[in-house]
Amino acid sequence: MRKIYSQYIANFQGLSREIWLLSLVTFINRAGAMVIPFLSLYLVNEKDFTLPQVGWIMTSFGLGSFLGAWVGGKLTDRVGYYKVIVMSLLLGGLGFIALQYLDTFIELCIGIFVLIFVADSYRPAIFVACDAYSKPKNVTRGIALIRLAINLGFSIGPMIGGLIIAKVSYTSLFWIDGISCIVAASMLFMVLKPKKVRTTVEEKLVVKYGNPPQKNGPFMLLILIMILSGVMFVQYFSVVPLYYEKAHFLSEDLIGLLLFLNGAMIVLFEMPLVGWLERINVSKTMATFWGMVFLALSFIVLNISAWSGVLVIGMVLMTIGEMIGSPFSNALALELSPKGRKGAYMGFYSMSWSVSHILGHNGGMNLVDSFGWDTTWYVVFGILVGVSIMSWWLHLLLKKVPLPVK
């Protein structure tokens, strides 16, 4: 155990003070974002919206995420990551507080869109900041630390949020979310200053190699895989919490504990699992394939029994799939990106997640409303089986295609 612990800690040694500060701010921000996992429950239980209406509101979430990530990347290049991060946190905090005062369907569609647009401009900026404050050999581990902070925040936040809803009210979450974002912005402003980067004329002249992303067949197949699997995965953010409550009669605090299990497993086991898979030379494409398989199994087990214990089994299977699939598919996207075009390629990869939000919540809500829970899980399982086959096809395809110039 001591050896395992030492190996785990060694993954994060040598990272700069600034990276740890960014991770702390990210943790505060994500732990405070406890409204998001309970948003569908809030819209149904407190606002009395129908499932199709909730689906359209969550589609507004996805549209805001899509445009926010794109604009955030553009602004990061123009005004710098520091200003984008601070303004995203500050305005996002005010947005969370204001959201509780919106009542009508149209107001909430617009409000959610604007809030997530502002909040997700944070995403590209935080990774550019990570690159700025890291030595070249530490960039990947710096990103891993920020991902760890995100998942730790997302695991603790829903657990606390569920308890707050059960003991106090939904509206108190909006205040806590808003204040935590403002605190994170204030902390960043006080303890972290933007790094001045000197760029030579030679460094500005970037030579582009290879095709743009839309003309790279294997890469676009990966994007299609990410969109389809993402559409299924986002059910865990909206449809699945409703399933826990409506079909298994779980209270919000128990739902928060189930969501906590996902984040806790990622924090404890993702780095050792990824390290082990790398040591046994599992390819990135095969890891992506197995990630899809486990995600598919996490949905089909929900139809095996009415026993609520299958919910835990499903969450464990989903988390294993996420731990295997997410880091390796991200690394695969980078590997397929030619020199001088990495920004464009990773922009496509990031926006695939936003497209999943646009399509997934609405599709899932309408499926449940029209056909019920069991049929929905069979449909999701069938689609993920198809995605797994596509991942295997990508694996075979890349055996025949040379990697791009780095």
N, C-alpha and C positions, 0 to 999 in steps of 0.2 A: 504493500500500500504506500509506503514511504517513497519507493522508487516511482510509482505511478504519479504520486503527488508532485515529486520533484520534476518529472518530465512535463507535467501539465503547466507548472509555474514557469518552467524554462521557456515556454512558448512566448511569454510576454516580457521577458527580460530585455533590457536595452532600448525600450521605447522611450521617446522623449516625454518631458513633463507636459508639453502642450498636448500631446496625444492623449495622455491620461485626463487632462482637463476637458478636452473635447468629449471624451467618453463619459465623464461624470455629467457634463451638461446634457449629453444625449440620453443618459439614463434618467435624469430628472425629467426631461421632456417626455420621454416615452412612458415612464411610470405614471406621469400625470395624465397621459392621454387615455384615461380609463373610460371615457364616454364611448369611444369607438366600438369596443366589443359588445357594448350593451345598447348600441344605437337602434338596432332593429327592434329590440324588446321595448325600448322607450317609445318608439314611434307607434307600436301596436298597443301597448298597455296604457300609456299616458295620453297619447294623441288620438287613439282609436282609428288609425289608418288601416286600410285593407292591405293584404299582402302585395297585390299588384302596385298599389301606391307606394308602399315601402320599397318595392323593387325599383321604381322610377327615381325615388329620392336617393337610393344607393347608386343608381346610374349617374346621377349628378355628382356623387362622391367620386366615381371613376373618371368622369370628365374633368373635374377639378384637379384630380391627381395627374392626369395625362398632360393637361396644359400647364399645371404648376411645375412639373418636372422639366418640361421643355423650356418654359420662360425662366425658371430658376437657373438652368444651365446657361442660357444666353446672358442673363444678368450677372452670373458669376464671372463670365469672360469679360464683361464690360465694366462692372463696378467692384468686383472682387468678392471672394467667398465670405469675408468677414461681415460686410454690410448686409449681404443676403441672409446669412444665418441669424444675425441679431434682429433684423427687421421681420424675418419669418417668425421667430419665436415671440417677439413683442406683439405683432399684429395678430398672430394666431391665438395668443392668450386672450386678447380682447375679443376675438371672434368666438372663442368657446364660451365666454361669459355672455355674449350677446345672443348666442344660439338658443338659449332657454326661453327667450322672449318671443320667438317665432312660433306661430300657431297653424297657419293655413298650409295647404299642400304646396302652393306656389312659393310661399315665403321660405319654406324649408328646403325646397329644391334649390332655390337661389342661394340661401344661406349656407347650405352644405357645400355647394359648388365653390363659393367664394372662400369659405374657411379652409377647405382642403387644397384649393389653388394656392393659398398663402402658405399653408403648413408644408406642402410637398415641394415647394421651392427650396426647402431646407435640404432635400435629399442629395442633389448633385453638388451643392456647395460644401456639405460636410465631408464628402469624399475628396474633393479638391483640396480642402483644408488639411485632410489627413496626408495627402501627397506632399503638401507644402511643408509640413512640420516633421516629416519622416525622412530618414536616410533611405536611399534607393533600395537597400537590402531589407529594410523594415516596413516597406509600404504595405505588403500583404498582411503582415502581422498586425500593423496598425489598423487596417480595415477589419481584421478579425476581432480586434478588441472593441471597436465601435459596434460591430455586429453583435458581440457579446452583450454590450451595454443596452442595445436595442431590445434584445430578447429578454434580458434580465428585467428591464423596465416593463415590457409587455407581459411578463409572467407575474410580477408583483402587482402591477396596476389593476388587472382584472380581479385578482383575489381581493384586494382592498376595496375596489369599486363594488363588487358584489356584496360585501359586508356593509358598505355605506348605504347602498340601495335598500338592503333588508332592514337596517336599523334606523336610517334617517330618511332619505328621499332621493329620487333621480336628480332633481334640480341641484342638489349639493355637489354632484359630480361636475357640473359645468363650472362652478366657482373654483373647485379644486384644480380642474384641468387648466383653466385660464390663469390662475395665480401661479401654478407650477411653471407654465411657459414663460410668464413674465419674470419669475425668479431665475429661470435658466438664462434668459436674455441678459438680466442684470449681472449675474455671475460671470457670464462670458465677457461682457463689456468691462467689468472691473479687473478680472484676473488674466485675460488673454488679449494680447495686442496682435494686429495683423503683421505677418512676416513680410518684410520687404525683399522682393526677389529681383535680382539683377539679370536681365536677359540681353545677351549679345545679339548682334545683327545675324550672326550665323545660326544661332538657336531659333531665331524667328523664321528662318527660311526652311520650312518643313517640307520634305519631299514625300509625296503621296505614292504608295505602292499599291498594286492590286486593284480590284474592282470596288466600287462603292457597295455598301451593304445590300441594297436592293437588287444588285446584279450578281451576288454571291449565292449560288444555289444552296449549298450545304448550310450556310449561315441562316438563310431565310427559312429553311426547313426547321432549324433550331428555334427560330423566332415563332414559327407556327406551333411547334411543340410547347413552347413556353406560354403562349397565349391560351391554347386549349387546356393545358394542365392548370394554368392560373385561374381560368374560368371555373374549374372544378374546385380548386383549392380555396378560393375566396368564399365558398359556401360556409366555411368555418367561421367567417366573420359576420355572417348575417343569418342564413337559413338554419345552420346547425344550432346556434344558441336558441332559436325559436323551437326547433325540434326537441331540444333538451327540456324546455319548459312545457310545450303543448303535448308532446307524446309521452314523455317520461316524468312530467310534473315536478321537475327540479326547481328549487328556489334560486334566486339570483346569486346568493352566496355560494351554493354548490356549483353553479355554472362557472363562477369566478375561479373556484378551485380546479375545475376541469381544465380551464384555459391556463391556469397557473402551471399545471402539469406539463403542458407543451413547452413553455418558456424554461422551466426548471430543467427538463431533460436536455434542451439545447445547450443551456449554460454548462451543465455538468458533463455531457457526453459528446458534443459535436466535435470539439477539437481532438480528443483522443480517437474518436471514430474516423475522422478524416485522416489523421496521421496513420492509423492502422491500414486504411484502404490504400493510402499512398505507398506504404511499405510493402504491401503484397501486390503492388503494381496493377491495381484496378484502373482501367482507362476511364477518362472523363465521360466518354459516351456510354460505357457500360454502367457507370455510377448513375448517370442520368436515367438510364433504362430502369435500374433497380429502384430509384426514387419514385418513378411513375408506378411501378408494380406495388410498392408498399402504400402509396397514396390510394390506388384503386382498392386494395384490400381494406383500407380504413373505412370505406363507404359500404362495401358489401356486407361487412360484419354487422352493420346496423340492422340488417334485415334477417339475421340469423335467429335472433331471440328477442323477446320483449323484456328480458332481464336487463336492468340498467347497468350491470357490469360490462355489457358490450360497449358502452359509451367510453369507458376507460380503455378497453382494448382498442377501439377505433382511434382514440386520441394518441395512444402509444404508437400504433402503426403509422398514422399520419406523420407524427413527429420523426419517426425513423426515416420515412420517405423524404421529409424536408431536410433532415440532417445530411442525408446522402446526396439528394438531388440538387439542392440549392447551391452549395459552394462549388460543386464540380461543374454544374451547368454554367455558372458565372465564369469559372476559369476556362471552360470550353469556349465561351463567347470571346474572351480575351485572346485565346489561342488562335481563333479563326480571324482575328482582326489584324490586317496588315499594317505595317509601319506608316504613320502619318494619317491614318484613318480611324484610330482607336476611339476618338471622341464620337464620331458618327456611328460607329458600330455599337458602342456601349449605350449611346442615346437610344438606338433602336431596341436594345435589350432592356433598358430601363422602362421604356414606354410600353413594352409588351405587358408588363405588370399592370400598368394603368388601364390598358385595353381590357384586361381580365376583369377589372373592377367595373368597367362600363357595361360589359356584357353579362358578367357572372351573377351579380346580385339580382338583376331584373329577371334573367332567365330562370334562376332557381326559385324565386318567389312565385313566378307565374306557373312553373311546373308543379310546385306544391299546391297552389291554389286550384289548379285544374285536375291534377291526377293523384294527389296525396303523397305522403312521405315515402312509402315503400317503392312506388313507381319511380319517384325522383331519384332515389339511391340506386336503383337498377340502371336508370339512364346514365347517371354520373359514372357508375362502374363501367358500363359498356363503352362510353367515350374514352375513359382512361385506359381501357384495354387497347383501344385503337391508338391512343397516344403512345403507349408502350411499344406497340409494333412499329410506329413511326420512329421511335428512339432507336430501336434495333436496326431499322433501315439506315438511319443516319450513321450508326456505328459501322455498318458494312460499307457505306458510301465513302466515309472518310479514310478507310483503308486504301482507297484507290486515288484519293485526291491529295496532292502535296500541300503542306502547310504554307501559309503566306510568309512573305519576307518580314522579319522582325527588326 
